[in-house]
């Protein structure tokens, strides 16, 4: 096992933030590579600051290093200053743990959380000294893999990835490891790469793009995606772990040596979300809801704080205030005598209601810096379309409670460019924000309301996957309307996401394999770190699309008909396609859909397809009025008990 450290070290003083590259964090591992063991290089294709806190990567890092037949190290995309040094000096991509060259690993496994990192994936593969195209790789090269939310449509990266894992990674990494271990034991002989990929395709949840033939119709849309061999599944189902309690990871969260985002202890309290926000891919693809037992949350918090020395813990999920018994859990942390009253708790995803503010008041006694709410749209009509059923009273109640409890800053998240959005809806954002400023003025002279507006990008496996994204001009016009109006409101600050970046994100999120050469050209022309405004270049993307005879408008702004084969239709997030279509029709009819945790199941497919039901820690719906959903939970429709049944044997049976 070699190391590039002696080559690298003399250059670190000359690059920005050298701590990005040295490893040695609390929680870092320097695993020995046992004979025959499968070595994984877990790679986040963005900077260390963004990638280090990624929980998915940290979970797999620990699980793999606990196995006798595997070891795992980490790497992150080197910033452009170090990349220039590496290319000049011939230093390959390396792990931050032992500085072992990336090409010595058996698997380069990427976490794909954002489309704009795709060119960084190619750059990392190239820096590793591995051919960027899968077809050019030989048995001695690592397998290039990906997991994470973007893999629900990995087609734009199909030319570059050897295999892709859909869904929860905790169990499937073991099965993948075993297949690769056997391949290594057989000597990785000439021509054996196809064989290991065929074997990986047999693992439930693993998709091997090269084993599928894609044909296109005269209309330009995908006509069919067909397995090239009879033993390759026609459809790849995502993996779902049934019981989060069996996976109390990370146990040894990494504590960075330099500043990173989310620099605190993070404890995942549940996975999945059934609120049914129609724009939210994470909510759809991670169903069903699986709660961690409250007692385990408490233990993970206590142990984690003790081990890391952090004085802040985030209870993470897609909607943490919905966690059963959240008040008691929070109380237990804040009042723990071992913490001496010094620990603060953050709930990164606040629900919009006064109940949530009550919890926030309880936990942020010392640091009342700011509270964030996400009403997402400016009018009730629009919120019915997107199924974010927050009434204005919910929002105003929450904001009033926040200012009344001493907060001075409130941040509101909105989307523009949503299906059927009119100017009245767009301007409704201003109206809500302005009213929040007024509410704040009743409590403080120094009110600050920040409205952050993002351009909506439709994502696969959501009801909006058929919607034609707003054009760049339309998004810019809408943001212009908001900017003009916001100027007149003292105390209101407006920020917005660059619509040009939304355009490229839209292109990649619903693109097909024909975008592979486009991504490659953008990368070859220097288009890395496209997530970063100082590096992003729309011109590079438009030129590459034109050079390959592809039409941006067709890919991004076109509404798809129901019968069109979507590039990801041969993959499955567990959701029935007809459920998603019906939900899309309901959206257009402005009909909301309640949270199925507290109302009868409407069979979206997420639980039924896997033979499991929601797993919650308590059968009692969380307290707090409408829960910010607009639902009247006192109606007869409401179920009085929530299913807490777990049939993991059914789960195993269903997916095999
Ligand atoms: S299958 Fe039913 S209970 Fe499960 S997430 Fe879908 S609607 Fe909810």
Boltz pocket constraint, residues with backbone or C-beta under 6 A from the ligand:
constraints:
  - pocket:
      binder: B
      contacts: [[A, 274], [A, 287], [A, 288], [A, 289], [A, 596], [A, 597], [A, 600], [A, 601], [A, 602], [A, 603], [A, 604], [A, 605], [A, 606], [A, 607], [A, 608], [A, 612], [A, 614]]
      max_distance: 6.0
